[in-house]
Amino acid sequence: MVTPNEKWLSIPKTVRAQLRRNVWCAHCGGGVEIVSYVIKEDRAGILLEGKCATCGNDVARVIETDE
């Protein structure tokens, strides 16, 4: 079984960086960088849960995978 972290690391480094820098923050009203995030399993693939780098609000991003 592939762990969520292994799925995340299987994504090319440059793409992971783009995904981290394009997370929706409802407080800021736009795309922000996610920091202090954890990687979790999600029905669609993996889920990043963390904080907005700008305001510190909770943010999350689902990343769909083929598995």
PDB file of N, CA, C and O in Angstrom:
ATOM      1  N   MET A   1       0.839  -1.195   0.000  1.00  0.00           N
ATOM      2  CA  MET A   1       0.000   0.000   0.000  1.00  0.00           C
ATOM      3  C   MET A   1       0.880   1.253   0.000  1.00  0.00           C
ATOM      4  O   MET A   1       1.849   1.345   0.753  1.00  0.00           O
ATOM      5  N   VAL A   2       0.533   2.193  -0.838  1.00  0.00           N
ATOM      6  CA  VAL A   2       1.289   3.443  -0.961  1.00  0.00           C
ATOM      7  C   VAL A   2       0.735   4.462   0.037  1.00  0.00           C
ATOM      8  O   VAL A   2      -0.471   4.701   0.086  1.00  0.00           O
ATOM      9  N   THR A   3       1.618   5.054   0.822  1.00  0.00           N
ATOM     10  CA  THR A   3       1.193   6.035   1.816  1.00  0.00           C
ATOM     11  C   THR A   3       0.935   7.394   1.157  1.00  0.00           C
ATOM     12  O   THR A   3       1.426   7.648   0.058  1.00  0.00           O
ATOM     13  N   PRO A   4       0.173   8.263   1.813  1.00  0.00           N
ATOM     14  CA  PRO A   4      -0.046   9.608   1.257  1.00  0.00           C
ATOM     15  C   PRO A   4       1.264  10.355   1.023  1.00  0.00           C
ATOM     16  O   PRO A   4       1.399  11.071   0.031  1.00  0.00           O
ATOM     17  N   ASN A   5       2.231  10.195   1.928  1.00  0.00           N
ATOM     18  CA  ASN A   5       3.521  10.860   1.762  1.00  0.00           C
ATOM     19  C   ASN A   5       4.257  10.339   0.529  1.00  0.00           C
ATOM     20  O   ASN A   5       4.879  11.118  -0.192  1.00  0.00           O
ATOM     21  N   GLU A   6       4.192   9.034   0.281  1.00  0.00           N
ATOM     22  CA  GLU A   6       4.829   8.466  -0.904  1.00  0.00           C
ATOM     23  C   GLU A   6       4.168   8.979  -2.182  1.00  0.00           C
ATOM     24  O   GLU A   6       4.847   9.248  -3.173  1.00  0.00           O
ATOM     25  N   LYS A   7       2.834   9.112  -2.155  1.00  0.00           N
ATOM     26  CA  LYS A   7       2.128   9.674  -3.312  1.00  0.00           C
ATOM     27  C   LYS A   7       2.594  11.108  -3.566  1.00  0.00           C
ATOM     28  O   LYS A   7       2.847  11.492  -4.708  1.00  0.00           O
ATOM     29  N   TRP A   8       2.705  11.900  -2.488  1.00  0.00           N
ATOM     30  CA  TRP A   8       3.144  13.284  -2.588  1.00  0.00           C
ATOM     31  C   TRP A   8       4.555  13.357  -3.166  1.00  0.00           C
ATOM     32  O   TRP A   8       4.824  14.166  -4.053  1.00  0.00           O
ATOM     33  N   LEU A   9       5.440  12.528  -2.672  1.00  0.00           N
ATOM     34  CA  LEU A   9       6.828  12.542  -3.139  1.00  0.00           C
ATOM     35  C   LEU A   9       6.985  11.997  -4.553  1.00  0.00           C
ATOM     36  O   LEU A   9       8.008  12.236  -5.195  1.00  0.00           O
ATOM     37  N   SER A  10       5.983  11.267  -5.048  1.00  0.00           N
ATOM     38  CA  SER A  10       6.048  10.765  -6.428  1.00  0.00           C
ATOM     39  C   SER A  10       5.746  11.872  -7.441  1.00  0.00           C
ATOM     40  O   SER A  10       6.007  11.702  -8.632  1.00  0.00           O
ATOM     41  N   ILE A  11       5.208  12.983  -6.992  1.00  0.00           N
ATOM     42  CA  ILE A  11       4.949  14.142  -7.849  1.00  0.00           C
ATOM     43  C   ILE A  11       6.277  14.884  -8.026  1.00  0.00           C
ATOM     44  O   ILE A  11       6.995  15.088  -7.048  1.00  0.00           O
ATOM     45  N   PRO A  12       6.614  15.288  -9.244  1.00  0.00           N
ATOM     46  CA  PRO A  12       7.887  16.008  -9.448  1.00  0.00           C
ATOM     47  C   PRO A  12       8.015  17.223  -8.530  1.00  0.00           C
ATOM     48  O   PRO A  12       7.032  17.907  -8.246  1.00  0.00           O
ATOM     49  N   LYS A  13       9.229  17.476  -8.075  1.00  0.00           N
ATOM     50  CA  LYS A  13       9.510  18.542  -7.116  1.00  0.00           C
ATOM     51  C   LYS A  13       8.978  19.906  -7.576  1.00  0.00           C
ATOM     52  O   LYS A  13       8.414  20.652  -6.775  1.00  0.00           O
ATOM     53  N   THR A  14       9.155  20.230  -8.848  1.00  0.00           N
ATOM     54  CA  THR A  14       8.697  21.536  -9.358  1.00  0.00           C
ATOM     55  C   THR A  14       7.174  21.639  -9.320  1.00  0.00           C
ATOM     56  O   THR A  14       6.632  22.711  -9.048  1.00  0.00           O
ATOM     57  N   VAL A  15       6.484  20.537  -9.590  1.00  0.00           N
ATOM     58  CA  VAL A  15       5.019  20.531  -9.546  1.00  0.00           C
ATOM     59  C   VAL A  15       4.544  20.647  -8.100  1.00  0.00           C
ATOM     60  O   VAL A  15       3.581  21.360  -7.818  1.00  0.00           O
ATOM     61  N   ARG A  16       5.221  19.942  -7.176  1.00  0.00           N
ATOM     62  CA  ARG A  16       4.857  20.059  -5.754  1.00  0.00           C
ATOM     63  C   ARG A  16       4.977  21.509  -5.290  1.00  0.00           C
ATOM     64  O   ARG A  16       4.127  21.997  -4.545  1.00  0.00           O
ATOM     65  N   ALA A  17       6.021  22.190  -5.725  1.00  0.00           N
ATOM     66  CA  ALA A  17       6.217  23.594  -5.353  1.00  0.00           C
ATOM     67  C   ALA A  17       5.078  24.457  -5.885  1.00  0.00           C
ATOM     68  O   ALA A  17       4.586  25.335  -5.176  1.00  0.00           O
ATOM     69  N   GLN A  18       4.655  24.218  -7.126  1.00  0.00           N
ATOM     70  CA  GLN A  18       3.536  24.964  -7.704  1.00  0.00           C
ATOM     71  C   GLN A  18       2.251  24.700  -6.928  1.00  0.00           C
ATOM     72  O   GLN A  18       1.486  25.625  -6.659  1.00  0.00           O
ATOM     73  N   LEU A  19       2.015  23.449  -6.570  1.00  0.00           N
ATOM     74  CA  LEU A  19       0.808  23.089  -5.812  1.00  0.00           C
ATOM     75  C   LEU A  19       0.802  23.762  -4.440  1.00  0.00           C
ATOM     76  O   LEU A  19      -0.240  24.234  -3.986  1.00  0.00           O
ATOM     77  N   ARG A  20       1.953  23.807  -3.781  1.00  0.00           N
ATOM     78  CA  ARG A  20       2.039  24.457  -2.460  1.00  0.00           C
ATOM     79  C   ARG A  20       1.800  25.961  -2.549  1.00  0.00           C
ATOM     80  O   ARG A  20       1.292  26.564  -1.604  1.00  0.00           O
ATOM     81  N   ARG A  21       2.160  26.569  -3.674  1.00  0.00           N
ATOM     82  CA  ARG A  21       2.016  28.023  -3.833  1.00  0.00           C
ATOM     83  C   ARG A  21       0.664  28.432  -4.416  1.00  0.00           C
ATOM     84  O   ARG A  21       0.441  29.615  -4.675  1.00  0.00           O
ATOM     85  N   ASN A  22      -0.228  27.487  -4.624  1.00  0.00           N
ATOM     86  CA  ASN A  22      -1.519  27.803  -5.230  1.00  0.00           C
ATOM     87  C   ASN A  22      -2.655  27.126  -4.466  1.00  0.00           C
ATOM     88  O   ASN A  22      -3.338  26.244  -4.986  1.00  0.00           O
ATOM     89  N   VAL A  23      -2.838  27.558  -3.226  1.00  0.00           N
ATOM     90  CA  VAL A  23      -3.880  27.027  -2.344  1.00  0.00           C
ATOM     91  C   VAL A  23      -4.851  28.164  -2.039  1.00  0.00           C
ATOM     92  O   VAL A  23      -4.415  29.277  -1.743  1.00  0.00           O
ATOM     93  N   TRP A  24      -6.146  27.909  -2.103  1.00  0.00           N
ATOM     94  CA  TRP A  24      -7.151  28.934  -1.866  1.00  0.00           C
ATOM     95  C   TRP A  24      -7.252  29.267  -0.376  1.00  0.00           C
ATOM     96  O   TRP A  24      -7.362  28.372   0.461  1.00  0.00           O
ATOM     97  N   CYS A  25      -7.214  30.557  -0.056  1.00  0.00           N
ATOM     98  CA  CYS A  25      -7.447  31.037   1.304  1.00  0.00           C
ATOM     99  C   CYS A  25      -8.692  31.914   1.281  1.00  0.00           C
ATOM    100  O   CYS A  25      -8.718  32.942   0.605  1.00  0.00           O
ATOM    101  N   ALA A  26      -9.722  31.512   2.017  1.00  0.00           N
ATOM    102  CA  ALA A  26     -10.976  32.275   2.061  1.00  0.00           C
ATOM    103  C   ALA A  26     -10.763  33.646   2.706  1.00  0.00           C
ATOM    104  O   ALA A  26     -11.411  34.616   2.313  1.00  0.00           O
ATOM    105  N   HIS A  27      -9.878  33.736   3.674  1.00  0.00           N
ATOM    106  CA  HIS A  27      -9.636  35.012   4.352  1.00  0.00           C
ATOM    107  C   HIS A  27      -8.925  35.999   3.426  1.00  0.00           C
ATOM    108  O   HIS A  27      -9.291  37.173   3.365  1.00  0.00           O
ATOM    109  N   CYS A  28      -7.917  35.523   2.711  1.00  0.00           N
ATOM    110  CA  CYS A  28      -7.166  36.395   1.792  1.00  0.00           C
ATOM    111  C   CYS A  28      -7.894  36.583   0.461  1.00  0.00           C
ATOM    112  O   CYS A  28      -7.638  37.550  -0.256  1.00  0.00           O
ATOM    113  N   GLY A  29      -8.788  35.670   0.135  1.00  0.00           N
ATOM    114  CA  GLY A  29      -9.571  35.778  -1.092  1.00  0.00           C
ATOM    115  C   GLY A  29      -8.813  35.422  -2.354  1.00  0.00           C
ATOM    116  O   GLY A  29      -9.113  35.943  -3.429  1.00  0.00           O
ATOM    117  N   GLY A  30      -7.833  34.538  -2.235  1.00  0.00           N
ATOM    118  CA  GLY A  30      -7.086  34.153  -3.432  1.00  0.00           C
ATOM    119  C   GLY A  30      -6.107  33.038  -3.164  1.00  0.00           C
ATOM    120  O   GLY A  30      -6.098  32.427  -2.095  1.00  0.00           O
ATOM    121  N   GLY A  31      -5.282  32.789  -4.163  1.00  0.00           N
ATOM    122  CA  GLY A  31      -4.273  31.745  -4.062  1.00  0.00           C
ATOM    123  C   GLY A  31      -3.109  32.191  -3.206  1.00  0.00           C
ATOM    124  O   GLY A  31      -2.586  33.292  -3.379  1.00  0.00           O
ATOM    125  N   VAL A  32      -2.702  31.336  -2.282  1.00  0.00           N
ATOM    126  CA  VAL A  32      -1.601  31.629  -1.373  1.00  0.00           C
ATOM    127  C   VAL A  32      -0.709  30.397  -1.252  1.00  0.00           C
ATOM    128  O   VAL A  32      -1.006  29.343  -1.815  1.00  0.00           O
ATOM    129  N   GLU A  33       0.371  30.544  -0.521  1.00  0.00           N
ATOM    130  CA  GLU A  33       1.247  29.405  -0.236  1.00  0.00           C
ATOM    131  C   GLU A  33       0.792  28.749   1.064  1.00  0.00           C
ATOM    132  O   GLU A  33       0.438  29.431   2.025  1.00  0.00           O
ATOM    133  N   ILE A  34       0.807  27.412   1.081  1.00  0.00           N
ATOM    134  CA  ILE A  34       0.482  26.663   2.285  1.00  0.00           C
ATOM    135  C   ILE A  34       1.784  26.360   3.031  1.00  0.00           C
ATOM    136  O   ILE A  34       2.776  25.953   2.425  1.00  0.00           O
ATOM    137  N   VAL A  35       1.769  26.565   4.354  1.00  0.00           N
ATOM    138  CA  VAL A  35       2.933  26.267   5.189  1.00  0.00           C
ATOM    139  C   VAL A  35       2.484  25.396   6.358  1.00  0.00           C
ATOM    140  O   VAL A  35       1.289  25.281   6.633  1.00  0.00           O
ATOM    141  N   SER A  36       3.427  24.797   7.028  1.00  0.00           N
ATOM    142  CA  SER A  36       3.150  23.937   8.197  1.00  0.00           C
ATOM    143  C   SER A  36       2.055  22.924   7.885  1.00  0.00           C
ATOM    144  O   SER A  36       1.125  22.733   8.668  1.00  0.00           O
ATOM    145  N   TYR A  37       2.181  22.279   6.731  1.00  0.00           N
ATOM    146  CA  TYR A  37       1.130  21.377   6.288  1.00  0.00           C
ATOM    147  C   TYR A  37       1.426  19.932   6.632  1.00  0.00           C
ATOM    148  O   TYR A  37       2.575  19.534   6.822  1.00  0.00           O
ATOM    149  N   VAL A  38       0.346  19.152   6.707  1.00  0.00           N
ATOM    150  CA  VAL A  38       0.439  17.702   6.870  1.00  0.00           C
ATOM    151  C   VAL A  38      -0.212  17.074   5.649  1.00  0.00           C
ATOM    152  O   VAL A  38      -1.088  17.672   5.024  1.00  0.00           O
ATOM    153  N   ILE A  39       0.216  15.876   5.320  1.00  0.00           N
ATOM    154  CA  ILE A  39      -0.280  15.161   4.150  1.00  0.00           C
ATOM    155  C   ILE A  39      -1.169  14.027   4.635  1.00  0.00           C
ATOM    156  O   ILE A  39      -0.748  13.197   5.440  1.00  0.00           O
ATOM    157  N   LYS A  40      -2.403  13.997   4.140  1.00  0.00           N
ATOM    158  CA  LYS A  40      -3.370  12.988   4.564  1.00  0.00           C
ATOM    159  C   LYS A  40      -3.963  12.277   3.357  1.00  0.00           C
ATOM    160  O   LYS A  40      -3.897  12.764   2.228  1.00  0.00           O
ATOM    161  N   GLU A  41      -4.539  11.124   3.621  1.00  0.00           N
ATOM    162  CA  GLU A  41      -5.248  10.353   2.597  1.00  0.00           C
ATOM    163  C   GLU A  41      -6.582  11.040   2.307  1.00  0.00           C
ATOM    164  O   GLU A  41      -7.211  11.584   3.214  1.00  0.00           O
ATOM    165  N   ASP A  42      -7.009  11.017   1.051  1.00  0.00           N
ATOM    166  CA  ASP A  42      -8.306  11.562   0.646  1.00  0.00           C
ATOM    167  C   ASP A  42      -8.888  10.638  -0.415  1.00  0.00           C
ATOM    168  O   ASP A  42      -8.146   9.962  -1.128  1.00  0.00           O
ATOM    169  N   ARG A  43     -10.205  10.607  -0.522  1.00  0.00           N
ATOM    170  CA  ARG A  43     -10.853   9.755  -1.529  1.00  0.00           C
ATOM    171  C   ARG A  43     -10.334  10.031  -2.932  1.00  0.00           C
ATOM    172  O   ARG A  43     -10.198   9.111  -3.739  1.00  0.00           O
ATOM    173  N   ALA A  44     -10.048  11.282  -3.224  1.00  0.00           N
ATOM    174  CA  ALA A  44      -9.591  11.676  -4.562  1.00  0.00           C
ATOM    175  C   ALA A  44      -8.084  11.489  -4.744  1.00  0.00           C
ATOM    176  O   ALA A  44      -7.600  11.468  -5.876  1.00  0.00           O
ATOM    177  N   GLY A  45      -7.349  11.356  -3.666  1.00  0.00           N
ATOM    178  CA  GLY A  45      -5.896  11.226  -3.760  1.00  0.00           C
ATOM    179  C   GLY A  45      -5.237  11.559  -2.438  1.00  0.00           C
ATOM    180  O   GLY A  45      -5.211  10.742  -1.518  1.00  0.00           O
ATOM    181  N   ILE A  46      -4.696  12.784  -2.351  1.00  0.00           N
ATOM    182  CA  ILE A  46      -4.083  13.231  -1.105  1.00  0.00           C
ATOM    183  C   ILE A  46      -4.594  14.616  -0.741  1.00  0.00           C
ATOM    184  O   ILE A  46      -5.079  15.362  -1.592  1.00  0.00           O
ATOM    185  N   LEU A  47      -4.478  14.942   0.533  1.00  0.00           N
ATOM    186  CA  LEU A  47      -4.961  16.200   1.065  1.00  0.00           C
ATOM    187  C   LEU A  47      -3.829  16.881   1.813  1.00  0.00           C
ATOM    188  O   LEU A  47      -3.184  16.270   2.665  1.00  0.00           O
ATOM    189  N   LEU A  48      -3.589  18.146   1.496  1.00  0.00           N
ATOM    190  CA  LEU A  48      -2.640  18.957   2.262  1.00  0.00           C
ATOM    191  C   LEU A  48      -3.463  19.850   3.179  1.00  0.00           C
ATOM    192  O   LEU A  48      -4.326  20.595   2.715  1.00  0.00           O
ATOM    193  N   GLU A  49      -3.199  19.776   4.470  1.00  0.00           N
ATOM    194  CA  GLU A  49      -3.857  20.649   5.437  1.00  0.00           C
ATOM    195  C   GLU A  49      -2.785  21.443   6.157  1.00  0.00           C
ATOM    196  O   GLU A  49      -1.832  20.872   6.687  1.00  0.00           O
ATOM    197  N   GLY A  50      -2.941  22.772   6.178  1.00  0.00           N
ATOM    198  CA  GLY A  50      -1.936  23.605   6.825  1.00  0.00           C
ATOM    199  C   GLY A  50      -2.427  25.018   7.048  1.00  0.00           C
ATOM    200  O   GLY A  50      -3.617  25.254   7.253  1.00  0.00           O
ATOM    201  N   LYS A  51      -1.502  25.946   7.006  1.00  0.00           N
ATOM    202  CA  LYS A  51      -1.784  27.358   7.278  1.00  0.00           C
ATOM    203  C   LYS A  51      -1.421  28.209   6.076  1.00  0.00           C
ATOM    204  O   LYS A  51      -0.503  27.892   5.321  1.00  0.00           O
ATOM    205  N   CYS A  52      -2.163  29.299   5.915  1.00  0.00           N
ATOM    206  CA  CYS A  52      -1.872  30.295   4.886  1.00  0.00           C
ATOM    207  C   CYS A  52      -0.583  31.025   5.278  1.00  0.00           C
ATOM    208  O   CYS A  52      -0.449  31.479   6.414  1.00  0.00           O
ATOM    209  N   ALA A  53       0.351  31.137   4.351  1.00  0.00           N
ATOM    210  CA  ALA A  53       1.617  31.825   4.621  1.00  0.00           C
ATOM    211  C   ALA A  53       1.414  33.319   4.830  1.00  0.00           C
ATOM    212  O   ALA A  53       2.261  33.975   5.436  1.00  0.00           O
ATOM    213  N   THR A  54       0.309  33.866   4.340  1.00  0.00           N
ATOM    214  CA  THR A  54       0.063  35.302   4.436  1.00  0.00           C
ATOM    215  C   THR A  54      -0.623  35.692   5.746  1.00  0.00           C
ATOM    216  O   THR A  54      -0.166  36.593   6.449  1.00  0.00           O
ATOM    217  N   CYS A  55      -1.738  34.998   6.072  1.00  0.00           N
ATOM    218  CA  CYS A  55      -2.529  35.405   7.232  1.00  0.00           C
ATOM    219  C   CYS A  55      -2.563  34.380   8.369  1.00  0.00           C
ATOM    220  O   CYS A  55      -2.999  34.704   9.473  1.00  0.00           O
ATOM    221  N   GLY A  56      -2.113  33.156   8.117  1.00  0.00           N
ATOM    222  CA  GLY A  56      -2.114  32.129   9.153  1.00  0.00           C
ATOM    223  C   GLY A  56      -3.417  31.374   9.290  1.00  0.00           C
ATOM    224  O   GLY A  56      -3.550  30.523  10.169  1.00  0.00           O
ATOM    225  N   ASN A  57      -4.391  31.676   8.427  1.00  0.00           N
ATOM    226  CA  ASN A  57      -5.678  30.983   8.451  1.00  0.00           C
ATOM    227  C   ASN A  57      -5.494  29.514   8.035  1.00  0.00           C
ATOM    228  O   ASN A  57      -4.551  29.189   7.314  1.00  0.00           O
ATOM    229  N   ASP A  58      -6.389  28.632   8.488  1.00  0.00           N
ATOM    230  CA  ASP A  58      -6.366  27.238   8.059  1.00  0.00           C
ATOM    231  C   ASP A  58      -6.714  27.146   6.577  1.00  0.00           C
ATOM    232  O   ASP A  58      -7.672  27.771   6.122  1.00  0.00           O
ATOM    233  N   VAL A  59      -5.939  26.369   5.824  1.00  0.00           N
ATOM    234  CA  VAL A  59      -6.196  26.138   4.405  1.00  0.00           C
ATOM    235  C   VAL A  59      -5.978  24.661   4.104  1.00  0.00           C
ATOM    236  O   VAL A  59      -5.333  23.946   4.872  1.00  0.00           O
ATOM    237  N   ALA A  60      -6.522  24.217   2.980  1.00  0.00           N
ATOM    238  CA  ALA A  60      -6.357  22.827   2.565  1.00  0.00           C
ATOM    239  C   ALA A  60      -6.403  22.750   1.038  1.00  0.00           C
ATOM    240  O   ALA A  60      -6.984  23.606   0.370  1.00  0.00           O
ATOM    241  N   ARG A  61      -5.775  21.703   0.509  1.00  0.00           N
ATOM    242  CA  ARG A  61      -5.807  21.474  -0.934  1.00  0.00           C
ATOM    243  C   ARG A  61      -5.875  19.973  -1.200  1.00  0.00           C
ATOM    244  O   ARG A  61      -5.083  19.196  -0.668  1.00  0.00           O
ATOM    245  N   VAL A  62      -6.831  19.586  -2.030  1.00  0.00           N
ATOM    246  CA  VAL A  62      -6.940  18.192  -2.477  1.00  0.00           C
ATOM    247  C   VAL A  62      -6.157  18.065  -3.779  1.00  0.00           C
ATOM    248  O   VAL A  62      -6.285  18.890  -4.683  1.00  0.00           O
ATOM    249  N   ILE A  63      -5.351  17.021  -3.854  1.00  0.00           N
ATOM    250  CA  ILE A  63      -4.593  16.729  -5.070  1.00  0.00           C
ATOM    251  C   ILE A  63      -5.038  15.357  -5.553  1.00  0.00           C
ATOM    252  O   ILE A  63      -4.811  14.343  -4.894  1.00  0.00           O
ATOM    253  N   GLU A  64      -5.673  15.350  -6.711  1.00  0.00           N
ATOM    254  CA  GLU A  64      -6.181  14.095  -7.267  1.00  0.00           C
ATOM    255  C   GLU A  64      -5.029  13.255  -7.798  1.00  0.00           C
ATOM    256  O   GLU A  64      -4.103  13.761  -8.433  1.00  0.00           O
ATOM    257  N   THR A  65      -5.111  11.959  -7.520  1.00  0.00           N
ATOM    258  CA  THR A  65      -4.125  11.007  -8.047  1.00  0.00           C
ATOM    259  C   THR A  65      -4.860   9.902  -8.784  1.00  0.00           C
ATOM    260  O   THR A  65      -6.077   9.759  -8.661  1.00  0.00           O
ATOM    261  N   ASP A  66      -4.121   9.132  -9.539  1.00  0.00           N
ATOM    262  CA  ASP A  66      -4.724   8.053 -10.330  1.00  0.00           C
ATOM    263  C   ASP A  66      -5.091   6.846  -9.493  1.00  0.00           C
ATOM    264  O   ASP A  66      -5.852   5.992  -9.949  1.00  0.00           O
ATOM    265  N   GLU A  67      -4.580   6.755  -8.300  1.00  0.00           N
ATOM    266  CA  GLU A  67      -4.821   5.570  -7.477  1.00  0.00           C
ATOM    267  C   GLU A  67      -6.114   5.662  -6.717  1.00  0.00           C
ATOM    268  O   GLU A  67      -6.462   4.742  -5.977  1.00  0.00           O
TER     269      GLU A  67
END
